[in-house]
Each structure stands twice: as structure tokens, then as C-alpha cells.
Amino acid sequence: MSELVTLLVQATAILGGLGLAVGVMLVVASKKFKVETNPLVDEIVEVLPGANCGACGYAGCADFAERVVNEGAPINGCPVGGFDVAKEIGGILGQEVVEGEEQYPFVRCNGGLNCVDRFDYVGFEDCKAVMMLSDGEKGCNYGCMGRGTCVRACPFGALSIGEDRLPHVNKNLCTSCGLCIASCPNDILVFAKETEKVHVLCMSHDKGKAVKESCTVGCIGCKICEKSCPEEAIKVTNFLAEIDQEKCTACGLCVEKCPQNSISIR
Amino acid sequence: MAEDALFSIFMDGLFINNFLLIQFLGLCSFVGVTKDVKSATGMSGAVVFVMAMASTVSYLLYTYILVPTKMEFLDLISFIVVIAALVQLVEFVVRKQIPSLYRSLGIYLPLITTNCAVLGAVLLNESSGYNFAQSVVFGTSAGLGYTIVMLMMAGIRERSTFVNIPSSIRGLPQAFFIATMLSLAFVNYFWVIPI
């Protein structure tokens, strides 16, 4: 009996002593490596979407929350969360929020099947890989290659390549995180505000003749739109029409006049 | 070369009995944290530290406290306490010094506590009857062997995102295919052909 008691005492002493030593060490370490956190930061992280997409320009949701609290980053800086999240952050920090305009990725190329191929590409089905082979198979070096790099970049499944070999944005799923825009090797995707109605669906700076040879819907820089616009909102620079969205009234004259149908109104 | 020479033990932990590919220990982080090289490096660093320290501390604990008091049956629980404490320590340090790594490792950092590779190294030390130097060398080399395989896996997985494969095997199944190939190489080089 006494042997059993001795064993019990010994086992308890060893494990207890071990626990004590470990506990003391961890207390010291936790004091030494203490991370100062503002409780507000954790609260903001809670209301953020948590996708860590980086569209706010910071390293992730936690980083964004920290900048908002400590460095005065804009509380509506999260494009994924949008107005709702901004309101919640405003509630935590006691700040008023102004609603920003919604913006979605916009495909600035209408080439797709309208654009001729210079050769048959066989290889990795990825725009970046296609680009590596003499700037891609398309006759136009500025256009969409339709291999869906943006589709795979989207964590929300909002993009798809349509029948026309061009990406299409599903606005119901899109969170405006900007990952697709960052992924496109040709910068075809741009953010467009919902209030911006008229767009030039071409990015080509090639001369008119070269565009006509490769694509049936490309901007040839003919300046008809520039002359037709009553608001002088369109300017052709370097063989490509650009619309000043501040001046544009969406009258649709340029859309009718364009001989290549490369301007669209929505 | 003598079986118990330090270099022989080092090579044993590094390649011949590689924890990930030959003994299949600690596989959750092998698949979980090898999406990119950066987090694989961080994870491997943490594991090397914990394995080396755990081998050292548990050898001292076993030889100088448990054996003299005839309390060998307490080996498992006391080793686990030692490992858990070390992991806790690593977590403090990583969280303070490299917050981005802390976030990318996520659940896998605290899971080193129950990582069978770490406890496996400690228990193998004990059952092989290694002395102090041998234990430390074996623990360190096992950690380094883990690192080598983690980095190979992460490098291959990072590059293979370009490869056009059926969507049904993209992601985790693809990782297992890569693991199979790596394991074949390791088994054939270091197990079938003795060095």
C-alpha cells in the first residue's frame, strides 16, 4: 500500500514539477513577446469579409483593420465589403460614412471571334503562357486572348468565358476585389463605374490599316466619333479613342457613327 | 561505417528514414502548407526548431528524471507537455516577429503540437537508445529532412499551377500525385538501394 502511495506522490511530483517549469517559462515568454493589439482592430476584422484579397491596397483584412485604426486609412477602403461593411466599421469607430459609387470590372476588348488568329496555339491554356509565345496567337497585340486567366483569378466565380471567347462579369457575384484586373497580362479589364455608360471596346494603338487586317471591331482612330460628339468628350490619341466620362452625357451619337462598331452604350 | 556514428544517424534522419516520404509522419502540413514556398519555409523552420529542442529536452528529462525515479511509464505525457510548451513558444515568437507568416500558417502552426513527426522523432530516439549527441543529431536531421521535402513539394506545386489538368484532380488530388512521385524517388534512392 505504501509503495502505491509513494508511486502516486512521485508521479504527481514529476508531472506537477514539469508543468510548473513549463508554465513559468511560458509566462516569461508571453510577457517578452506580447503583441499589443487594439481591441478595435479585432472588432473591425470581425466585420470585414475575410477574403484577404488585398484589393484595399494592404496586405490583408487584418492589416487593413490595423491601418484604419492606427493610421487613419479610409473606412470605406474595402471594395469587397462595400457600403455595408463601411457602415459597420463607421459604427465601431463612431464615424460617418459617405457612399461610394459601385464599380465593376469591364472588358475593354470586343475582339474574341472577331479577331483573326495568326497561328494555331497548342499549349497551356493560360493567357500568360500564350503571351510568352510571340505575344499570343491573336492578330492584335492589345486584345483579349480569352484563355481565362481572369476567370481562374476570381475567388468568387464571377467571371466566365462566353461563346464569343471573351470574359463576362456576373455582377451579382462580383465583389469588385480587383484580382481579375491585376491578373490580366494585357490590361484588358478596367474598373468602370455603373454611372459610366459609354465605352470604347478596344485597347489597340495600332494604325487603322493594321487594326482592320486583324479585327473587324477594333478602333481604327478615324476620329469620326471625336467630330460627332457634341460635348467634346471623345479624344483620339495614338489611334485610339478615349472617352472623358466626366463630360459624356451618354447621348449615343458616337455609338451610331462609329464605322467599326467599337463604341458601346449600356 | 558504424551504425551509431553521428554522420550515419544524420543521413538516416535526413534521407533514409525521411519522416514525410518514407515513414509517412506529419503529413497534414505536407499537404496543407505547401501551396507556396514562403509559408512552407516558415513552417519548416518552426518544425526544425521544435524537433531539435524537443529531442534535447526530452532526452534530458527521460534520462535524468524519469529513469532514476523509475517513472518511465510517464514518458508519453511528459514528452507531449514538452512539445506543447515549445510550440507555444514558437507561436509567441512568430506572432510577434512575422505576423504575415503567422496568418498564412493558420491552424498548422498550433498543430505542430500533435504533429506525429515531432513526437515520432522523440520516441524513436528513446526506442533506439540514442545517447545525448545522437538524439540531438537525429532530431535536427529529421527536421531538416522534413524541410527538404516540404520545399521540394512547395516548389513543384507552385510551378504546377500553370499545368493544364482536368478540374477533377486540380488542387488536393494533384498534390497527392506529386507526393507519390516524390515518395517513389526517395524510396528507390535511399531504401531499395542502400547507401
Interface residues (C-beta under 8 A of the other chain):
Chain A: Q10 A11 I14 L15 L18 G19 V22 M25 L26 A29 S30 K32 F33 K34 V35 N52 A59 G60 A62 F124 E125 D126 K128 A129
Chain B: L61 I65 L66 T69 M71 L74 I77 S78 V81 V82 A85 Q88 L89 F92 V93 R95 K96 P99 S100 R103 F162 V163 N164
